């Protein structure tokens, strides 16, 4: 059985289920994970290696110390590694001194900010660092054609780019008992970190529009997640007088039954992603696919990879970014029309299960591994 080494600086944050799920479901390869900061926020069923000496950065905190590189290499060299798979372009750069010690094919998964906002940091230095990654690594996994175009604009060789969506564990989120009753009050849900690109502010403003312009008050909006915008979002809710309608639930662990219950008790999922002021944007938000698998009708935006998993008016409703009035009108349509909720929800569930599932994504990933290892070309 061939061996694949996965690399990530911090393994893993509490929201990076998309990385751990990929790694955990690989069956036909031996998998080793190397990190410099083992966090254990999410359960991993593979062997994880980290340096014993925790002072692994140089003085500016951006690059690996030589002694850390040597220590990791000493731990890894006995594993007969056949392929290296780094996660994030930024982390791929971080591990350059280590990966240069291995004469094997090298692959990077791109996820969002590493392709969108990071290239602009330090007055464009981020782009120069990423171009070093383009030179040293052999292949790059883009989540969607949109991300492929971003990589091309950054200077990546088109022959190195593979469009691959890793998939979401749809089986965990399927609601077999989902129905779409006429209700006196609907539950609206967003799951995601409270940061600009997720679009929470626009949901709150759309709810204010719904409440004051359309005279709708028969809703509750549940916000799952935490992040830098927590205080400012709560302040906006109070200023608009929506505190009886908007409930902040904080971070809910991915593996908890509570998260499933929240999805099951919701009627509409809204996730209007935007490109923020730092040019940060999404790849394909996993929570959208979770909601689709649950059978929820989804309201989102023509943003990044989202239009590649949702066709407007078929599996959900898509709007241009920052369209407050459009979001309010979409919510009004779904609140008033239970048949529309059912049609969109069932189509979304069908697509998520058939096309966006983690197991199928991992099978595709293993085929990519085999092709690269066997021929070093695709």
C-alpha positions as CSV (number, residue, x, y, z in Angstrom):
1,X,0.0,0.0,0.0
2,X,1.4,3.4,-1.0
3,X,1.9,6.1,1.6
4,X,0.7,9.7,1.5
5,X,2.1,12.4,3.8
6,X,-0.4,15.2,4.6
7,X,0.9,18.5,5.8
8,X,-0.8,21.3,7.8
9,X,0.7,23.9,10.1
10,X,-2.1,23.6,12.7
11,X,-3.8,20.3,12.8
12,X,-6.6,21.1,13.1
13,X,-8.8,24.1,14.0
14,X,-12.3,23.3,15.3
15,X,-13.9,24.3,12.0
16,X,-11.6,22.4,9.7
17,X,-13.8,19.3,9.4
18,X,-13.3,19.4,5.6
19,X,-9.6,18.5,6.1
20,X,-10.0,15.9,8.8
21,X,-12.9,14.2,7.0
22,X,-10.8,13.8,3.8
23,X,-7.9,12.3,5.8
24,X,-10.1,10.0,7.9
25,X,-11.9,8.5,4.9
26,X,-8.9,7.5,2.9
27,X,-8.8,3.7,2.9
28,X,-6.5,2.6,0.1
29,X,-3.4,4.4,1.2
30,X,-1.3,4.6,4.3
31,X,-1.7,8.2,5.6
32,X,0.7,10.1,7.8
33,X,0.0,13.6,9.0
34,X,2.8,16.0,9.9
35,X,2.2,19.3,11.7
36,X,4.0,21.8,13.9
37,X,1.0,22.5,16.2
38,X,-1.1,19.4,17.0
39,X,-4.4,20.9,18.4
40,X,-6.6,17.8,18.5
41,X,-9.8,19.8,18.0
42,X,-11.3,17.1,15.8
43,X,-10.7,13.3,16.0
44,X,-8.2,12.0,13.4
45,X,-7.8,8.2,12.9
46,X,-4.4,8.5,11.2
47,X,-0.9,8.8,12.8
48,X,0.0,12.4,13.4
49,X,3.7,13.5,13.8
50,X,4.8,16.8,15.4
51,X,8.2,18.1,16.6
52,X,9.2,17.5,20.1
53,X,10.7,21.0,20.4
54,X,7.9,23.5,20.3
55,X,10.0,26.5,19.4
56,X,9.8,25.8,15.7
57,X,9.7,29.3,14.2
58,X,12.5,31.6,13.3
59,X,12.6,35.1,14.8
60,X,9.8,36.6,12.6
61,X,7.5,33.6,13.2
62,X,6.9,32.8,9.5
63,X,9.4,30.1,8.6
64,X,10.4,26.8,10.0
65,X,13.7,26.5,12.0
66,X,16.3,24.3,10.4
67,X,16.3,22.1,13.5
68,X,12.6,21.5,13.2
69,X,12.9,20.6,9.5
70,X,15.6,18.1,10.4
71,X,13.6,16.6,13.3
72,X,10.5,16.1,11.2
73,X,12.5,14.7,8.3
74,X,14.1,12.2,10.7
75,X,10.7,11.1,11.9
76,X,9.3,10.8,8.4
77,X,12.1,9.3,6.3
78,X,11.4,5.7,7.4
79,X,7.8,5.8,6.1
80,X,8.7,5.4,2.4
81,X,6.5,8.3,1.4
82,X,5.1,8.1,-2.2
83,X,3.2,11.4,-2.3
84,X,3.0,14.7,-0.3
85,X,-0.4,16.4,0.1
86,X,-0.2,19.9,1.7
87,X,-3.4,21.8,2.8
88,X,-3.5,25.5,1.9
89,X,-1.1,27.3,-0.4
90,X,0.2,29.2,2.7
91,X,1.0,26.0,4.5
92,X,2.6,24.6,1.4
93,X,5.0,27.5,1.4
94,X,5.6,27.1,5.2
95,X,6.7,23.5,4.6
96,X,8.9,24.1,1.6
97,X,12.2,23.4,3.4
98,X,10.8,20.0,4.5
99,X,9.2,18.9,1.2
100,X,12.4,19.7,-0.7
101,X,14.0,16.7,1.1
102,X,11.6,14.3,-0.6
103,X,11.9,13.3,-4.2
104,X,8.2,12.4,-4.6
105,X,5.3,14.1,-6.3
106,X,3.8,17.0,-4.3
107,X,0.2,18.1,-4.3
108,X,-1.6,21.1,-2.6
109,X,-5.3,21.5,-1.8
110,X,-6.5,25.1,-2.1
111,X,-9.5,26.3,0.0
112,X,-10.3,30.0,-0.3
113,X,-8.4,32.7,1.5
114,X,-5.1,31.2,0.4
115,X,-6.1,31.9,-3.2
116,X,-8.0,35.1,-2.7
117,X,-6.8,37.4,0.1
118,X,-3.4,36.0,1.0
119,X,-1.8,36.9,-2.3
120,X,-2.4,40.6,-1.5
121,X,-0.9,40.7,2.0
122,X,2.3,42.5,2.7
123,X,1.9,44.7,-0.3
124,X,1.8,41.8,-2.7
125,X,4.5,39.7,-1.1
126,X,2.0,37.0,-0.5
127,X,1.7,36.5,-4.3
128,X,5.5,36.2,-4.6
129,X,5.5,33.5,-1.9
130,X,2.8,31.6,-3.6
131,X,4.6,31.6,-6.9
132,X,7.4,29.8,-5.1
133,X,4.9,27.1,-4.2
134,X,3.7,27.0,-7.9
135,X,7.3,26.2,-8.8
136,X,8.0,23.5,-6.2
137,X,4.7,21.6,-6.1
138,X,3.5,19.4,-9.0
139,X,-0.3,19.7,-8.7
140,X,-3.0,21.9,-7.2
141,X,-6.5,20.9,-6.3
142,X,-9.0,23.7,-7.0
143,X,-12.5,23.2,-5.4
144,X,-14.3,24.7,-8.4
145,X,-13.7,26.2,-11.9
146,X,-13.9,29.6,-10.2
147,X,-10.9,28.7,-8.0
148,X,-9.1,27.4,-11.0
149,X,-9.4,30.8,-12.7
150,X,-8.1,32.4,-9.5
151,X,-5.0,30.1,-9.6
152,X,-4.5,30.9,-13.3
153,X,-4.6,34.7,-12.5
154,X,-1.9,34.2,-9.9
155,X,0.4,32.5,-12.4
156,X,-0.2,28.8,-11.8
157,X,0.5,26.5,-14.8
158,X,-2.9,25.3,-16.1
159,X,-1.5,21.8,-16.6
160,X,-0.9,21.6,-12.8
161,X,-4.5,22.4,-11.8
162,X,-7.0,19.7,-11.0
163,X,-10.6,20.7,-10.3
164,X,-11.7,18.5,-7.4
165,X,-14.3,19.0,-4.7
166,X,-13.5,16.8,-1.7
167,X,-17.1,16.3,-0.6
168,X,-19.1,16.6,2.6
169,X,-20.3,13.8,4.9
170,X,-23.9,14.0,3.6
171,X,-24.9,10.8,5.4
172,X,-24.5,12.5,8.8
173,X,-26.9,15.3,7.9
174,X,-29.6,13.5,5.9
175,X,-33.0,14.1,7.5
176,X,-35.2,11.1,6.4
177,X,-38.2,12.6,8.2
178,X,-38.0,16.0,6.7
179,X,-41.4,17.5,5.9
180,X,-42.4,20.9,4.8
181,X,-45.5,21.9,6.8
182,X,-47.3,25.2,6.7
183,X,-46.1,26.9,9.9
184,X,-47.1,30.0,11.8
185,X,-43.4,30.8,12.3
186,X,-40.4,29.6,10.4
187,X,-36.8,28.9,11.6
188,X,-34.1,30.4,9.5
189,X,-30.5,29.2,10.0
190,X,-26.9,30.1,9.2
191,X,-24.0,28.0,10.2
192,X,-20.5,29.4,9.8
193,X,-17.7,31.5,11.4
194,X,-18.8,35.1,12.2
195,X,-16.6,36.8,9.7
196,X,-17.2,39.2,6.9
197,X,-17.2,36.8,3.9
198,X,-20.0,34.7,5.4
199,X,-22.5,37.6,4.9
200,X,-24.2,37.6,8.3
201,X,-24.7,41.4,8.3
202,X,-26.6,41.2,5.1
203,X,-28.9,38.5,6.6
204,X,-29.7,40.7,9.6
205,X,-30.3,43.7,7.3
206,X,-32.6,41.6,5.1
207,X,-34.5,40.5,8.1
208,X,-35.0,44.1,9.1
209,X,-36.3,44.8,5.6
210,X,-38.6,41.8,5.9
211,X,-39.8,42.9,9.3
212,X,-40.4,46.6,8.5
213,X,-41.1,46.7,4.8
214,X,-43.0,43.5,4.3
215,X,-44.5,43.5,7.9
216,X,-43.2,39.9,8.5
217,X,-42.5,38.9,12.1
218,X,-43.2,35.2,12.0
219,X,-39.5,34.0,12.0
220,X,-36.6,33.1,14.2
221,X,-33.1,33.4,12.9
222,X,-30.5,31.1,14.5
223,X,-26.9,31.9,14.1
224,X,-24.4,29.0,14.8
225,X,-20.8,29.9,15.0
226,X,-18.4,32.3,16.6
227,X,-15.8,34.8,15.4
228,X,-14.6,38.4,15.2
229,X,-17.9,39.8,14.2
230,X,-19.8,38.4,17.2
231,X,-20.1,41.7,19.1
232,X,-20.8,43.9,16.1
233,X,-23.6,41.6,14.9
234,X,-25.2,41.5,18.3
235,X,-25.0,45.3,18.4
236,X,-26.7,45.6,15.0
237,X,-29.5,43.2,16.0
238,X,-30.2,45.4,19.1
239,X,-30.1,48.6,17.1
240,X,-32.6,47.2,14.7
241,X,-34.9,45.9,17.4
242,X,-34.6,42.3,16.2
243,X,-33.3,40.8,19.5
244,X,-36.5,38.8,19.9
245,X,-36.0,37.2,16.5
246,X,-32.2,36.6,16.3
247,X,-30.6,34.0,18.5
248,X,-26.8,33.5,18.7
249,X,-26.0,29.9,19.6
250,X,-22.2,30.2,19.5
251,X,-19.9,27.5,18.3
252,X,-21.6,24.1,18.2
253,X,-19.2,21.2,17.8
254,X,-19.4,19.4,14.5
255,X,-19.7,15.9,16.0
256,X,-22.4,16.9,18.4
257,X,-26.0,15.7,18.1
258,X,-27.0,19.3,18.9
259,X,-25.8,20.4,15.5
260,X,-28.0,17.8,13.7
261,X,-31.0,18.8,15.8
262,X,-30.5,22.5,14.8
263,X,-30.5,21.5,11.1
264,X,-33.5,19.3,11.6
265,X,-35.5,22.0,13.4
266,X,-34.8,24.6,10.7
267,X,-37.0,25.5,7.7
268,X,-34.7,27.7,5.6
269,X,-30.9,27.9,5.3
270,X,-29.3,31.2,4.3
271,X,-25.6,31.8,3.6
272,X,-25.0,34.9,1.4
273,X,-21.3,34.8,1.0
274,X,-19.4,37.9,-0.2
275,X,-15.9,38.9,-1.3
276,X,-14.9,41.0,1.6
277,X,-12.8,44.2,1.7
278,X,-9.6,42.1,2.0
279,X,-10.6,40.2,-1.2
280,X,-11.2,37.1,1.0
281,X,-13.8,34.7,-0.3
282,X,-15.1,31.1,0.1
283,X,-14.4,28.0,-1.8
284,X,-17.5,25.9,-1.4
285,X,-18.9,26.3,2.1
286,X,-19.4,22.9,3.6
287,X,-22.3,24.0,5.7
288,X,-24.3,24.8,2.5
289,X,-23.8,21.1,1.5
290,X,-24.8,20.0,5.0
291,X,-28.0,22.0,4.7
292,X,-28.7,20.6,1.2
293,X,-28.2,17.0,2.5
294,X,-30.6,17.8,5.3
295,X,-33.3,18.8,2.8
296,X,-33.3,22.5,3.6
297,X,-34.0,25.1,0.9
298,X,-30.9,27.3,0.6
299,X,-30.6,31.0,-0.1
300,X,-27.1,32.0,-1.1
301,X,-25.1,34.1,-3.6
302,X,-23.3,33.9,-7.0
303,X,-20.0,33.6,-5.2
304,X,-16.9,31.5,-5.7
305,X,-17.9,27.8,-6.0
306,X,-21.5,28.1,-4.8
307,X,-23.0,28.3,-8.4
308,X,-21.3,25.0,-9.2
309,X,-23.3,23.2,-6.5
310,X,-26.6,25.1,-6.7
311,X,-28.6,26.0,-9.8
312,X,-30.8,29.0,-9.2
313,X,-34.4,28.0,-8.8
314,X,-33.6,24.3,-8.8
315,X,-31.6,23.4,-5.7
316,X,-31.8,26.9,-4.1
317,X,-32.1,30.6,-4.7
318,X,-29.0,32.5,-5.7
319,X,-28.6,36.3,-5.6
320,X,-25.9,38.8,-6.3
321,X,-23.7,39.6,-3.4
322,X,-24.8,42.3,-0.9
323,X,-28.4,42.3,-2.3
324,X,-30.3,43.1,0.9
325,X,-33.7,43.6,-0.8
326,X,-33.2,40.5,-2.9
327,X,-32.4,38.4,0.2
328,X,-35.6,39.7,1.9
329,X,-37.7,38.9,-1.1
330,X,-36.2,35.4,-1.3
331,X,-37.0,34.8,2.4
332,X,-40.5,36.1,1.8
333,X,-41.0,33.7,-1.1
334,X,-39.9,30.7,1.0
335,X,-41.9,31.7,4.1
336,X,-45.1,32.1,2.1
337,X,-44.6,29.1,-0.2
338,X,-44.2,25.7,1.5
339,X,-44.3,24.0,-1.9
340,X,-41.3,26.0,-3.1
341,X,-39.5,25.1,0.2
342,X,-40.2,21.4,-0.5
343,X,-39.2,21.4,-4.2
344,X,-35.9,23.2,-3.6
345,X,-35.2,21.2,-0.4
346,X,-35.7,17.8,-2.1
347,X,-33.7,18.8,-5.2
348,X,-30.9,20.1,-3.0
349,X,-30.9,16.8,-1.0
350,X,-30.8,14.8,-4.1
351,X,-27.8,16.7,-5.6
352,X,-25.9,16.7,-2.3
353,X,-26.2,12.9,-1.9
354,X,-25.5,12.0,-5.5
355,X,-22.8,14.5,-6.4
356,X,-21.3,16.2,-3.3
357,X,-20.8,13.3,-0.8
358,X,-17.5,12.8,1.0
359,X,-17.2,9.1,0.2
360,X,-17.4,9.8,-3.5
361,X,-15.0,12.7,-3.2
362,X,-12.5,10.6,-1.4
363,X,-12.8,7.9,-4.1
364,X,-12.0,10.6,-6.7
365,X,-9.1,11.8,-4.5
366,X,-7.6,8.3,-4.3
367,X,-7.9,8.0,-8.1
368,X,-5.9,11.3,-8.4
369,X,-3.3,9.9,-6.0
370,X,-2.9,6.7,-8.0
371,X,-2.6,8.6,-11.3
372,X,0.0,10.9,-9.9
373,X,2.1,8.2,-8.2
374,X,2.0,5.8,-11.1
375,X,2.9,8.3,-13.8
376,X,3.5,11.7,-12.2
377,X,1.2,13.1,-14.8
378,X,-2.5,13.5,-15.4
